[in-house]
Amino acid sequence: MMIRTANKEDIDQLIRLRWDYTMEYDVEGKLKNENYDIFYNECRAFLLNIFQSRKWYVWIAEEDGIIVSNIYIELIHKVPRPGRITNPFAYMTNVYTKPDYRGKGIGSNLISQINDWAKESKYEFIIVWPSDEGVDFYKRNGYQHCKEPMENMFSE
């Protein structure tokens, strides 16, 4: 199993993983009529942009050239402040492992590498909003609950 950051050559597999991840959790079938080609084009444009921006990193675990797990990290840069070095923090999202590869430590190995990378890069912290099912996974990997953020929802 190889763990690395993704690149442009991985885009097609990343798009398929994002699609599969979303469809897997669409238990009510609300997305059954979605058009893959429309999604593909939107997601491809997004991924091309993030690979150029250096604000996003997509970490992957691959086996024999097949991506089996991914985690997206967005760097959030803070406004500088007098009296301290202002390092960015990281937002973790889209954490997904293909069903046949779950329970084998792949996600934990991937997140461990990300944690080491974030420490070495001197990022202030990593934040993630886990699903109820994901809480134990994050706890096993060193994450803990923090005070809830506030939000202002503008649409559903």
Residue pairs with C-beta under 8 A, 6 or more apart in sequence:
1 61
1 62
1 63
1 68
1 106
1 109
2 61
2 62
2 63
3 59
3 60
3 61
3 109
3 110
3 113
4 59
4 60
4 62
5 57
5 58
5 59
5 60
6 14
6 51
6 58
6 59
6 60
6 67
6 70
7 51
8 47
8 48
8 51
10 58
10 60
10 67
11 44
11 47
11 48
13 66
13 67
14 43
14 47
14 58
14 60
14 67
14 70
15 39
15 40
15 43
15 44
15 47
17 67
17 70
17 96
17 98
18 43
18 94
18 96
19 36
19 39
19 40
19 43
20 96
20 98
21 94
21 96
22 31
23 31
24 99
26 32
47 58
50 56
50 58
55 74
55 75
55 77
56 72
56 73
56 74
56 75
57 72
57 73
57 75
58 70
58 71
58 72
58 73
59 70
59 71
59 72
59 73
59 110
59 113
59 114
60 67
60 69
60 70
60 110
61 67
61 68
61 69
61 70
61 97
61 101
61 106
61 107
61 109
61 110
62 68
63 101
68 97
68 98
68 100
68 101
68 106
69 96
69 97
69 98
69 101
69 106
69 107
69 110
70 94
70 95
70 96
71 92
71 94
71 95
71 96
71 110
71 111
71 114
72 92
72 93
72 94
72 95
73 90
73 91
73 92
73 93
73 114
73 118
73 126
74 90
74 91
74 93
75 88
75 89
75 90
75 91
75 123
76 88
76 89
76 90
76 91
77 86
77 88
78 86
78 87
78 88
78 89
78 124
79 86
80 86
87 122
87 123
87 124
88 123
88 124
89 123
89 124
89 125
89 126
89 127
90 118
90 123
90 125
90 126
90 127
91 126
91 127
91 128
92 114
92 126
92 127
92 128
93 128
93 129
95 107
95 111
95 128
95 134
97 106
97 107
107 137
108 137
108 140
108 141
111 138
111 141
112 141
114 126
115 126
115 141
115 142
118 126
126 143
127 146
128 138
128 143
130 137
130 138
130 143
